[in-house]
Amino acid sequence: MSAACEVDPSLDPTLYAKYDVVGELGAGAFGKVMRVREKGKGKAGRLYAAKVQDFSTCREGIPVEALRDVAILSKMKHENVAKVFEAWVSGEEGRLYMVMECAAGGDLSRFLRRSFPPRKVKVDRILPPEQVKRYMFQLLLSLAHVHSHNIAHRDLKPANVLLSKSTTPGREKLLLTDLGHGRLLDSLGAPPVRHTNPTALGTPSYRAPEAVLGQRTHGTAVDIWAAGCILARMLGCRASPFDCPLGSDYGSLIKMIDLLGLPPHSRLRALNLPHYRILPRIPQRSKAEVRVRFQKILAEGENGVTITDEEFDFLYDLIRFDPAERLTAAEAINHPYFDDLDKQEFQHWAADVGGQFIQPYTPRIEVEPVYEPPSFESPQAQAPPPAAPPPAAPPPAAIAAAAVVPPAAAVQEQPQDNGHRYHMRPRRNKKRAAPSAADGGVQHGEGGGVVMAGEAKKGRLQEDKGQNGGANEVERKRKKRKLG
C-alpha cells in the first residue's frame, strides 16, 4: 500500500470497511476531502469523494449548516448538483462523513485563478465564449432545479461550484455543492420565510444588495445576483465586480451604488429594506452608463479584455439592483445569449427541472432614471386628528353666578397646576434690580461698602470711609508701634 493509501488511525473504520482511499483532493478549516474507490473492485471500481469534517472542537457539536447540507443534497436529483450517496456521524469523534460524487477538476475558483494571465499581458478573452456559455448554462440548470424545490442556495460563489475532468477542454461538467446555507422557502408565489440574520449569509463579494441591506424576506433572486458575479469573473474580472479588499459589506454596497445607481426611495421602502434612509439619493443609472462603468472595471485587470453587447445584455439582466427586475433561473436558460449553444446534449440534464426548461424569456423594460426629491415625512405618518368642536356657551345663570365676587376672607389661594405630580411654587427671580436715579446711582454692597453705578460693571468695591475709615486708621497705627 502506497503512502497516500496508508490507513489514517483518526478516521472511522467504517470508511475503510467500504472504500479504498486513493488520495487526497483538498483540505479545509474543518476537515479534508479524499478520493476513494469501492472496496474489492480494484481500478474498475467507481471513484467517489469522501468529505470528512471534524467538529470535535466545537462546543455546540455538529453545526446545523453541515446537517442541512447533507439533507438538501440528498434530496436533489440532477446531473449538475453533487450527489450524496451516503453519510454518517461518528459520535465518539464528532466527525461527519459524506460520500459524494467525485469532481476531480477542482472548484471553479481555482480554475479561474489559473486561467488569468499575468497583469499587463494583453489578451482578447480570458475564456473562450463557447466555454463561458457552457459553464453558465449548466450553472443555471442546477439553480433552476434547486429553485423548483423552493430552496435558495444563499451562498453561491465559484468555490462552491465543482468541475469534473474532461479530455476536451471546455467540456467539463459543473456540479453545484455546499448547500449548508440553503433555506426552504414557502410555496411558489408566496413570500419567503423570514431569515434571522441575513447579513451573516454568504460571501460579501457575491451577496445581493437586499441581503446586504438586511432584508429578511429575500428569496431565490440572491442566487441570480451571485450567478451574475460569477459570469463577470468568467468574462474578464479578476474578482467580483463588487469585491472589497477588506471584505466589508458596506464597501461592496458602495461599489454596487457606483455601478448601478439606486432605485427611487419609494421602491426601496416597498422592498422592506431596513435603514434605507441612510442611502444617498442617486438615480438609477441607464444601461449605457452601466456598460461604460463595467468596461472600466474590466480595464483594472490590465489585460485589455472587452465584451460584446450580447454578453453585457445578459449580465445586466442578472445584476439589477431591484430583485424583481432580475431574471429567474428558468427565464435565464432561454435568454438569447444561449441561442447559438447546442442544447441537445443538455436535454436529459434538464428533465428533472419540472418544466423550468421551457419557460420563455421575457425581456425586461428599461426604466429611465428619475431623480426623486428628498422627502422629510415619516413613512408611518398619519393624518392629523380632526379638530375638537368649540365648547358650548354657558347658560346665562352660570354667567351671573360667576360675576358675584366673594369676600377677601373667603378667597383661598389655589395651588398652581404646572403639570407635575406635586404642586410647586413658581421660582422667584432673585436677580437684584439695577440702581436707579432715585437712589443716587449707588448700589449697596457687602460690609457696608458701596458700588458706584458707573463702576458696577468693572466690579470695583469701595469702602465707606464715613463708617470704617477711623477704625482702620487706629489699627494701622497700633501695628506700626508694635513693629517699631
Secondary structure as GFF3:
##gff-version 3
##sequence-region A 1 484
A	DSSP	three_ten_helix	3	5	.	.	.	ID=ss1
A	DSSP	alpha_helix	13	18	.	.	.	ID=ss2
A	DSSP	beta_strand	19	27	.	.	.	ID=ss3
A	DSSP	beta_strand	31	38	.	.	.	ID=ss4
A	DSSP	three_ten_helix	42	44	.	.	.	ID=ss5
A	DSSP	beta_strand	47	54	.	.	.	ID=ss6
A	DSSP	alpha_helix	64	75	.	.	.	ID=ss7
A	DSSP	beta_strand	84	90	.	.	.	ID=ss8
A	DSSP	beta_strand	95	101	.	.	.	ID=ss9
A	DSSP	alpha_helix	108	115	.	.	.	ID=ss10
A	DSSP	alpha_helix	129	148	.	.	.	ID=ss11
A	DSSP	beta_strand	151	152	.	.	.	ID=ss12
A	DSSP	three_ten_helix	158	160	.	.	.	ID=ss13
A	DSSP	beta_strand	161	163	.	.	.	ID=ss14
A	DSSP	beta_strand	174	176	.	.	.	ID=ss15
A	DSSP	beta_strand	183	184	.	.	.	ID=ss16
A	DSSP	three_ten_helix	198	200	.	.	.	ID=ss17
A	DSSP	three_ten_helix	204	206	.	.	.	ID=ss18
A	DSSP	alpha_helix	209	212	.	.	.	ID=ss19
A	DSSP	alpha_helix	221	235	.	.	.	ID=ss20
A	DSSP	alpha_helix	249	260	.	.	.	ID=ss21
A	DSSP	alpha_helix	265	270	.	.	.	ID=ss22
A	DSSP	three_ten_helix	276	278	.	.	.	ID=ss23
A	DSSP	alpha_helix	287	299	.	.	.	ID=ss24
A	DSSP	alpha_helix	309	318	.	.	.	ID=ss25
A	DSSP	three_ten_helix	323	325	.	.	.	ID=ss26
A	DSSP	alpha_helix	329	333	.	.	.	ID=ss27
A	DSSP	three_ten_helix	336	338	.	.	.	ID=ss28
A	DSSP	three_ten_helix	344	346	.	.	.	ID=ss29
A	DSSP	three_ten_helix	351	353	.	.	.	ID=ss30
A	DSSP	three_ten_helix	356	358	.	.	.	ID=ss31
A	DSSP	alpha_helix	396	403	.	.	.	ID=ss32
A	DSSP	three_ten_helix	408	410	.	.	.	ID=ss33
A	DSSP	three_ten_helix	437	439	.	.	.	ID=ss34
A	DSSP	beta_strand	442	444	.	.	.	ID=ss35
A	DSSP	three_ten_helix	446	448	.	.	.	ID=ss36
A	DSSP	beta_strand	450	452	.	.	.	ID=ss37
A	DSSP	three_ten_helix	453	455	.	.	.	ID=ss38
A	DSSP	alpha_helix	465	483	.	.	.	ID=ss39
###
